[in-house]
């Protein structure tokens, strides 16, 4: 017996009583020795696994401990429902509630004894019927002929199933226990509840554990020289029980065979379904492969068709561009010739009037070649009506030679001398040609490709792109391009359905900007100012100029650049 340190011991644990039999439950008792000076109930006793156990499997997990004080002396009753299968039993008893008492127990279960009694007929005895020999046998747990205390609420049927597996032996056990305990089992034996703590009397005679163990009264034979072992009158009954057992086993085997056949049939069905699913999967995979190959062929054909269409469109575009260039060159050449002739005619008409009053008619003078047309430089902003300063006005009107009524704002020769390879102008011209041919999508794509290369230098291309989207009715692309344009330039494009705002479509509506432009006109700083007006959008937070004002600013920048 072991005690916890620094704990006073008033009680002790006595010697373990009871038997542990393999194949049966435990029914053990441990008496309490000493004096109990404080309350001690069943909740104070517990069964634990010993830390020094040889094997954890030797611990009975369903072993229950309780305190029994009905007989006067307190004792610990240990019970378990499960049958013992281990060759060794190890557990620890712990008593708490201030006693702090602990003890380890190790039991070795004994094998179950199944020997039959032997009846010997003496030779000198007369041949008379022997008195009946009781076939009494102890219960498997060693409680036959004594009282047991039920550990928990149960029924007699449950108690019988705990000790006997066969239904016949269970019925006999219940009948004999009910006869021995009429005060508790007066009603139906199988269903009547037995309260925990009930003390039942187990009769000394109980049903045997196996068929053929019944021992009835033996009738010795008439002969006086024979040794009789067992009983000779139970052969027929044992044979019937054996036949019944064989029939039961045969039925069980037939059920198992039928169940196995059903399982085999189900397995075959599952295998058939699995094979069918496998074939369907292979068919679907083959169909998917065919569709994939067909889709690849169609995709290659579509790609080849697009390439051929793009190549034809390119050649058509090149031919249209060449034709347009030739027509434009012819127009420019014709305009230059016309302008030169009219200038020469004006020079002839501008002769002084006194020459006409001379008496003699002058001799005809040789015709001189028309002078080359010079590119006029950008004039003052009085041409646009923005000059508010008086010092720019002429002091007195001067006679001017007569001019033709057709005047270009910029030099036609300079326009003709523009580099045809300018990417910005080429993109706009190409977009105009494509639009005239009905290729609006290709024109928009051409402008987008140019804009992506240099978005901060492509305001004319932006405005042209919005115009193309409006003409083609592509509102979503129009709104997306307008939003992106406002992120790069200080320009507010017109809404899709809204007309241009009245009163704010010219630089005349911005006096402070007009005064700065007039002040810096013909100076390099003027171009910088005009470009900053278009580029300074303060990360898209400014309202921006209308598209018409942006066009005027671009026109002024073009005039200044051409006059350099």
MIBA-783830 format. One line per field, with one value per residue (C-alpha): x, y, z; residue number from 1; residue in three letters. Coordinates in steps of 0.1 Angstrom, whole numbers, plus 5000, padded with zeros to 4 digits. Example, Ala and Ser with C-alpha at 12.3 -4.5 7.8 and 13.67 -1.06 7.14 Angstrom:
MIBA-783830
xx c(5123_5137)
yy c(4955_4989)
zz c(5078_5071)
pos c(1_2)
code c(Ala_Ser)
//
This chain:
MIBA-783830
xx c(5000_5014_5004_5009_5036_5025_4990_4976_4963_4933_4922_4939_4931_4928_4934_4918_4890_4874_4886_4896_4887_4895_4864_4843_4839_4856_4838_4864_4862_4887_4879_4887_4907_4912_4889_4869_4870_4854_4826_4836_4814_4817_4828_4860_4872_4885_4903_4933_4960_4992_5021_5044_5022_5038_5014_4986_4963_4963_4942_4904_4889_4854_4863_4841_4847_4821_4818_4795_4786_4754_4770_4784_4821_4829_4845_4854_4835_4851_4830_4835_4810_4835_4850_4887_4909_4943_4966_4973_4953_4969_4951_4955_4930_4930_4910_4906_4884_4913_4926_4950_4954_4967_4975_4985_4971_4983_4961_4967_4933_4927_4914_4878_4872_4847_4853_4823_4819_4826_4803_4818_4796_4811_4813_4797_4767_4734_4720_4695_4688_4712_4698_4698_4731_4728_4743_4751_4780_4794_4788_4817_4826_4826_4794_4773_4755_4761_4748_4760_4754_4743_4767_4743_4707_4702_4677_4679_4682_4712_4728_4722_4737_4767_4775_4759_4760_4733_4696_4687_4712_4701_4665_4674_4696_4668_4643_4664_4675_4639_4629_4657_4648_4610_4611_4628_4616_4579_4568_4582_4618_4634_4622_4619_4645_4670_4681_4718_4729_4703_4717_4707_4710_4725_4715_4741_4727_4729_4727_4758_4781_4779_4754_4760_4771_4737_4741_4710_4705_4727_4712_4740_4737_4728_4763_4785_4819_4816_4828_4801_4814_4788_4752_4738_4704_4714_4726_4694_4691_4727_4722_4692_4711_4740_4717_4700_4734_4744_4712_4719_4754_4742_4717_4744_4766_4738_4731_4768_4770_4739_4754_4787_4769_4749_4782_4798_4768_4771_4808_4802_4776_4800_4827_4803_4793_4829_4838_4809_4820_4855_4843_4822_4852_4873_4846_4843_4881_4882_4854_4871_4903_4885_4868_4901_4918_4888_4890_4927_4921_4894_4915_4944_4921_4907_4942_4952_4921_4928_4964_4953_4926_4951_4975_4949_4938_4974_4978_4945_4956_4990_4973_4948_4976_4996_4966_4957_4993_4993_4960_4972_5005_4986_4963_4992_5010_4979_4973_5009_5007_4974_4987_5019_4999_4976_5006_5022_4990_4987_5023_5014_4983_5002_5021_5020_4992_5015_5030_4996_4995_5028_5024_5043_5033_5062_5078_5068_5091_5102_5081_5100_5095_5072_5090_5091_5064_5079_5065_5048_5057_5031_5014_5003_4973_4952_4942_4922_4909_4928_4951_4939_4971_4970_5007_5002_4978_4994_4999_4982_4967_4991_4980_4982_4984_4954_4954_4933_4904_4919_4944_4958_4967_4999_5024_5013_5049_5058_5029_5042_5076_5065_5082_5059_5074_5061_5044_5018_5006_5009_4987_4960_4961_4960_4930_4912_4918_4906_4875_4866_4869_4846_4874_4866_4878_4912_4914_4908_4934_4960_4954_4955_4988_5003_4989_5003_5038_5037_5005_5016_5024_4993_4965_4954_4953_4932_4907_4906_4900_4870_4856_4859_4842_4814_4809_4809_4785_4809_4798_4817_4850_4843_4837_4868_4890_4876_4884_4920_4925_4916_4943_4970_4958_4940_4911_4874_4859_4823_4797_4783_4748_4754_4760_4792_4789_4780_4803_4834_4844_4872_4901_4882_4864_4896_4909_4939_4952_4946_4966_4995_4994_4994_5023_5044_5034_5063_5085_5097_5080_5046_5048_5059_5029_5004_5018_5016_4980_4972_4995_4990_4960_4972_4968_4933_4918_4913_4881_4900_4894_4867_4877_4871_4895_4921_4918_4925_4956_4969_4963_4983_5011_5012_5013_5042_5061_5056_5069_5102)
yy c(5000_5034_5068_5103_5124_5148_5132_5117_5081_5071_5041_5014_4988_4952_4920_4917_4891_4875_4857_4867_4841_4843_4848_4863_4897_4909_4908_4919_4933_4952_4958_4991_4989_5016_5044_5066_5101_5119_5112_5086_5079_5061_5094_5093_5060_5057_5031_5043_5029_5021_5042_5012_4988_4961_4967_4993_4965_4948_4976_4968_5000_4993_4985_5004_5010_5019_5020_4993_4997_4976_4947_4969_4970_4994_4978_4987_4967_4964_4951_4950_4939_4929_4894_4891_4881_4892_4869_4897_4924_4956_4986_5012_5021_5058_5070_5108_5131_5139_5104_5104_5066_5047_5011_4991_4956_4929_4898_4867_4854_4817_4795_4785_4750_4727_4692_4669_4649_4612_4588_4555_4525_4504_4467_4456_4479_4464_4473_4500_4534_4560_4593_4622_4640_4678_4693_4725_4746_4779_4809_4818_4848_4828_4843_4811_4806_4841_4876_4902_4939_4954_4982_5001_5000_4969_4941_4904_4898_4921_4903_4869_4881_4893_4858_4834_4837_4810_4819_4785_4790_4827_4816_4791_4816_4842_4817_4804_4839_4851_4822_4830_4867_4870_4903_4921_4900_4895_4907_4900_4888_4901_4937_4945_4970_4962_4993_5000_4987_4959_4927_4896_4860_4837_4800_4774_4755_4773_4763_4748_4768_4743_4717_4682_4695_4687_4660_4642_4613_4584_4549_4524_4493_4460_4447_4450_4450_4483_4518_4544_4578_4605_4598_4574_4589_4623_4610_4616_4651_4659_4645_4667_4698_4689_4685_4718_4734_4719_4732_4766_4766_4753_4781_4807_4793_4794_4830_4838_4820_4839_4872_4864_4856_4889_4907_4890_4899_4935_4935_4922_4948_4975_4961_4962_4998_5007_4991_5009_5042_5036_5030_5062_5082_5068_5077_5113_5117_5106_5130_5158_5151_5152_5184_5199_5189_5203_5236_5239_5234_5260_5284_5280_5286_5318_5330_5325_5342_5372_5374_5373_5400_5422_5418_5427_5457_5468_5467_5485_5511_5516_5520_5545_5564_5566_5578_5603_5616_5620_5639_5661_5668_5677_5701_5717_5722_5736_5760_5772_5779_5798_5818_5827_5838_5861_5876_5883_5899_5921_5933_5944_5962_5981_6003_6040_6059_6086_6060_6057_6094_6094_6104_6076_6041_6022_5994_5960_5948_5912_5891_5882_5849_5851_5855_5826_5827_5833_5819_5847_5848_5847_5881_5897_5884_5912_5886_5868_5900_5895_5926_5950_5972_6004_6005_5975_5995_6014_6051_6059_6039_6031_6023_5986_5968_5949_5913_5884_5875_5840_5840_5810_5814_5795_5791_5765_5759_5752_5728_5711_5710_5692_5659_5632_5608_5626_5598_5621_5635_5602_5585_5611_5610_5572_5573_5598_5575_5545_5564_5574_5538_5527_5510_5528_5501_5499_5537_5537_5509_5529_5560_5539_5523_5558_5572_5543_5551_5587_5596_5631_5642_5629_5653_5657_5619_5617_5642_5624_5591_5606_5618_5583_5567_5592_5586_5548_5550_5532_5550_5528_5532_5570_5574_5552_5572_5605_5595_5585_5617_5638_5620_5632_5666_5697_5691_5683_5664_5670_5646_5619_5635_5670_5698_5720_5745_5780_5809_5789_5776_5801_5817_5849_5836_5835_5872_5865_5837_5859_5887_5864_5850_5885_5895_5865_5863_5855_5845_5810_5813_5815_5779_5768_5787_5772_5737_5741_5751_5717_5696_5710_5690_5687_5649_5651_5673_5704_5709_5713_5733_5724_5705_5736_5757_5729_5729_5767_5762_5735_5758_5786_5762_5750_5787_5795_5763_5770_5806_5795)
zz c(5000_4989_5003_4990_5008_5036_5038_5070_5066_5087_5065_5046_5018_5028_5009_4974_4974_4943_4912_4878_4852_4815_4794_4822_4838_4870_4904_4931_4966_4987_5024_5040_5072_5098_5109_5085_5101_5072_5046_5020_4990_4957_4940_4962_4947_4911_4890_4871_4849_4867_4854_4859_4840_4818_4789_4786_4771_4805_4821_4822_4807_4819_4855_4879_4916_4943_4981_4997_5033_5035_5053_5080_5071_5043_5012_4976_4950_4916_4886_4849_4822_4795_4795_4803_4774_4787_4807_4832_4848_4861_4877_4905_4932_4942_4972_4973_4995_5017_5022_4992_4993_4963_4957_4926_4919_4895_4889_4868_4856_4859_4831_4832_4847_4828_4844_4849_4882_4882_4899_4909_4917_4944_4936_4969_4967_4957_4923_4934_4919_4931_4945_4921_4919_4917_4887_4905_4891_4901_4880_4858_4880_4912_4927_4928_4961_4974_4971_4945_4945_4911_4902_4879_4868_4847_4839_4845_4808_4805_4835_4819_4786_4805_4818_4792_4754_4746_4748_4765_4793_4797_4802_4828_4846_4847_4859_4887_4898_4898_4919_4944_4945_4945_4964_4934_4904_4908_4874_4839_4844_4812_4813_4850_4861_4889_4906_4913_4947_4948_4964_4945_4957_4931_4936_4938_4909_4876_4839_4825_4802_4773_4760_4774_4808_4825_4851_4861_4885_4875_4874_4877_4857_4872_4869_4900_4882_4861_4866_4855_4844_4840_4832_4807_4804_4788_4755_4736_4750_4742_4707_4701_4713_4691_4661_4669_4672_4639_4623_4636_4623_4590_4588_4596_4569_4544_4553_4549_4516_4504_4516_4499_4466_4468_4474_4445_4423_4434_4427_4392_4386_4398_4376_4346_4353_4357_4324_4307_4322_4310_4275_4276_4289_4260_4235_4249_4249_4212_4203_4222_4203_4170_4178_4190_4157_4137_4157_4151_4113_4113_4133_4109_4080_4096_4104_4068_4055_4078_4066_4030_4037_4055_4026_4000_4022_4024_3986_3982_4008_3991_3957_3972_3989_3957_3938_3964_3965_3927_3928_3956_3939_3907_3926_3943_3910_3894_3923_3922_3884_3889_3917_3897_3867_3887_3905_3872_3859_3889_3884_3849_3860_3888_3863_3871_3854_3840_3817_3800_3793_3774_3737_3721_3726_3742_3725_3736_3763_3766_3788_3819_3838_3867_3900_3923_3950_3984_4015_4035_4071_4098_4101_4132_4151_4137_4110_4138_4154_4187_4186_4212_4213_4193_4185_4161_4139_4109_4113_4080_4053_4025_3989_3984_3951_3940_3951_3941_3964_3971_4000_4019_4056_4051_4023_3998_3987_4023_4026_3994_4009_4040_4046_4034_4059_4090_4110_4126_4093_4075_4102_4098_4060_4060_4084_4061_4031_4050_4062_4027_4017_4045_4066_4098_4121_4102_4104_4141_4146_4126_4148_4180_4171_4164_4197_4217_4205_4217_4235_4247_4211_4193_4201_4164_4162_4194_4180_4147_4165_4184_4151_4136_4166_4164_4126_4131_4160_4184_4216_4241_4223_4220_4257_4266_4242_4255_4291_4281_4261_4292_4312_4287_4276_4290_4266_4273_4244_4235_4248_4226_4221_4235_4210_4214_4242_4229_4238_4247_4213_4206_4223_4222_4253_4272_4274_4297_4274_4243_4258_4265_4230_4214_4236_4227_4190_4166_4196_4204_4238_4221_4209_4244_4259_4234_4240_4277_4274_4258_4280_4315_4326_4363_4362_4347_4374_4352_4332_4299_4267_4243_4212_4190_4211_4210_4172_4172_4194_4171_4141_4158_4166_4129_4117_4140_4130_4093_4096_4111)
pos c(1_2_3_4_5_6_7_8_9_10_11_12_13_14_15_16_17_18_19_20_21_22_23_24_25_26_27_28_29_30_31_32_33_34_35_36_37_38_39_40_41_42_43_44_45_46_47_48_49_50_51_52_53_54_55_56_57_58_59_60_61_62_63_64_65_66_67_68_69_70_71_72_73_74_75_76_77_78_79_80_81_82_83_84_85_86_87_88_89_90_91_92_93_94_95_96_97_98_99_100_101_102_103_104_105_106_107_108_109_110_111_112_113_114_115_116_117_118_119_120_121_122_123_124_125_126_127_128_129_130_131_132_133_134_135_136_137_138_139_140_141_142_143_144_145_146_147_148_149_150_151_152_153_154_155_156_157_158_159_160_161_162_163_164_165_166_167_168_169_170_171_172_173_174_175_176_177_178_179_180_181_182_183_184_185_186_187_188_189_190_191_192_193_194_195_196_197_198_199_200_201_202_203_204_205_206_207_208_209_210_211_212_213_214_215_216_217_218_219_220_221_222_223_224_225_226_227_228_229_230_231_232_233_234_235_236_237_238_239_240_241_242_243_244_245_246_247_248_249_250_251_252_253_254_255_256_257_258_259_260_261_262_263_264_265_266_267_268_269_270_271_272_273_274_275_276_277_278_279_280_281_282_283_284_285_286_287_288_289_290_291_292_293_294_295_296_297_298_299_300_301_302_303_304_305_306_307_308_309_310_311_312_313_314_315_316_317_318_319_320_321_322_323_324_325_326_327_328_329_330_331_332_333_334_335_336_337_338_339_340_341_342_343_344_345_346_347_348_349_350_351_352_353_354_355_356_357_358_359_360_361_362_363_364_365_366_367_368_369_370_371_372_373_374_375_376_377_378_379_380_381_382_383_384_385_386_387_388_389_390_391_392_393_394_395_396_397_398_399_400_401_402_403_404_405_406_407_408_409_410_411_412_413_414_415_416_417_418_419_420_421_422_423_424_425_426_427_428_429_430_431_432_433_434_435_436_437_438_439_440_441_442_443_444_445_446_447_448_449_450_451_452_453_454_455_456_457_458_459_460_461_462_463_464_465_466_467_468_469_470_471_472_473_474_475_476_477_478_479_480_481_482_483_484_485_486_487_488_489_490_491_492_493_494_495_496_497_498_499_500_501_502_503_504_505_506_507_508_509_510_511_512_513_514_515_516_517_518_519_520_521_522_523_524_525_526_527_528_529_530_531_532_533_534_535_536_537_538_539_540_541_542_543_544_545_546_547_548_549_550_551_552_553_554_555_556_557_558_559_560_561_562_563_564)
code c(Unk_Unk_Unk_Unk_Unk_Unk_Unk_Unk_Unk_Unk_Unk_Unk_Unk_Unk_Unk_Unk_Unk_Unk_Unk_Unk_Unk_Unk_Unk_Unk_Unk_Unk_Unk_Unk_Unk_Unk_Unk_Unk_Unk_Unk_Unk_Unk_Unk_Unk_Unk_Unk_Unk_Unk_Unk_Unk_Unk_Unk_Unk_Unk_Unk_Unk_Unk_Unk_Unk_Unk_Unk_Unk_Unk_Unk_Unk_Unk_Unk_Unk_Unk_Unk_Unk_Unk_Unk_Unk_Unk_Unk_Unk_Unk_Unk_Unk_Unk_Unk_Unk_Unk_Unk_Unk_Unk_Unk_Unk_Unk_Unk_Unk_Unk_Unk_Unk_Unk_Unk_Unk_Unk_Unk_Unk_Unk_Unk_Unk_Unk_Unk_Unk_Unk_Unk_Unk_Unk_Unk_Unk_Unk_Unk_Unk_Unk_Unk_Unk_Unk_Unk_Unk_Unk_Unk_Unk_Unk_Unk_Unk_Unk_Unk_Unk_Unk_Unk_Unk_Unk_Unk_Unk_Unk_Unk_Unk_Unk_Unk_Unk_Unk_Unk_Unk_Unk_Unk_Unk_Unk_Unk_Unk_Unk_Unk_Unk_Unk_Unk_Unk_Unk_Unk_Unk_Unk_Unk_Unk_Unk_Unk_Unk_Unk_Unk_Unk_Unk_Unk_Unk_Unk_Unk_Unk_Unk_Unk_Unk_Unk_Unk_Unk_Unk_Unk_Unk_Unk_Unk_Unk_Unk_Unk_Unk_Unk_Unk_Unk_Unk_Unk_Unk_Unk_Unk_Unk_Unk_Unk_Unk_Unk_Unk_Unk_Unk_Unk_Unk_Unk_Unk_Unk_Unk_Unk_Unk_Unk_Unk_Unk_Unk_Unk_Unk_Unk_Unk_Unk_Unk_Unk_Unk_Unk_Unk_Unk_Unk_Unk_Unk_Unk_Unk_Unk_Unk_Unk_Unk_Unk_Unk_Unk_Unk_Unk_Unk_Unk_Unk_Unk_Unk_Unk_Unk_Unk_Unk_Unk_Unk_Unk_Unk_Unk_Unk_Unk_Unk_Unk_Unk_Unk_Unk_Unk_Unk_Unk_Unk_Unk_Unk_Unk_Unk_Unk_Unk_Unk_Unk_Unk_Unk_Unk_Unk_Unk_Unk_Unk_Unk_Unk_Unk_Unk_Unk_Unk_Unk_Unk_Unk_Unk_Unk_Unk_Unk_Unk_Unk_Unk_Unk_Unk_Unk_Unk_Unk_Unk_Unk_Unk_Unk_Unk_Unk_Unk_Unk_Unk_Unk_Unk_Unk_Unk_Unk_Unk_Unk_Unk_Unk_Unk_Unk_Unk_Unk_Unk_Unk_Unk_Unk_Unk_Unk_Unk_Unk_Unk_Unk_Unk_Unk_Unk_Unk_Unk_Unk_Unk_Unk_Unk_Unk_Unk_Unk_Unk_Unk_Unk_Unk_Unk_Unk_Unk_Unk_Unk_Unk_Unk_Unk_Unk_Unk_Unk_Unk_Unk_Unk_Unk_Unk_Unk_Unk_Unk_Unk_Unk_Unk_Unk_Unk_Unk_Unk_Unk_Unk_Unk_Unk_Unk_Unk_Unk_Unk_Unk_Unk_Unk_Unk_Unk_Unk_Unk_Unk_Unk_Unk_Unk_Unk_Unk_Unk_Unk_Unk_Unk_Unk_Unk_Unk_Unk_Unk_Unk_Unk_Unk_Unk_Unk_Unk_Unk_Unk_Unk_Unk_Unk_Unk_Unk_Unk_Unk_Unk_Unk_Unk_Unk_Unk_Unk_Unk_Unk_Unk_Unk_Unk_Unk_Unk_Unk_Unk_Unk_Unk_Unk_Unk_Unk_Unk_Unk_Unk_Unk_Unk_Unk_Unk_Unk_Unk_Unk_Unk_Unk_Unk_Unk_Unk_Unk_Unk_Unk_Unk_Unk_Unk_Unk_Unk_Unk_Unk_Unk_Unk_Unk_Unk_Unk_Unk_Unk_Unk_Unk_Unk_Unk_Unk_Unk_Unk_Unk_Unk_Unk_Unk_Unk_Unk_Unk_Unk_Unk_Unk_Unk_Unk_Unk_Unk_Unk_Unk_Unk_Unk_Unk_Unk_Unk_Unk_Unk_Unk_Unk_Unk_Unk_Unk_Unk_Unk_Unk_Unk_Unk_Unk_Unk_Unk_Unk_Unk_Unk_Unk_Unk_Unk_Unk_Unk_Unk_Unk_Unk_Unk_Unk_Unk_Unk_Unk_Unk_Unk_Unk_Unk_Unk_Unk_Unk_Unk_Unk_Unk_Unk_Unk_Unk_Unk_Unk_Unk_Unk_Unk_Unk_Unk_Unk_Unk_Unk_Unk_Unk_Unk_Unk_Unk_Unk_Unk_Unk_Unk_Unk_Unk_Unk)
//
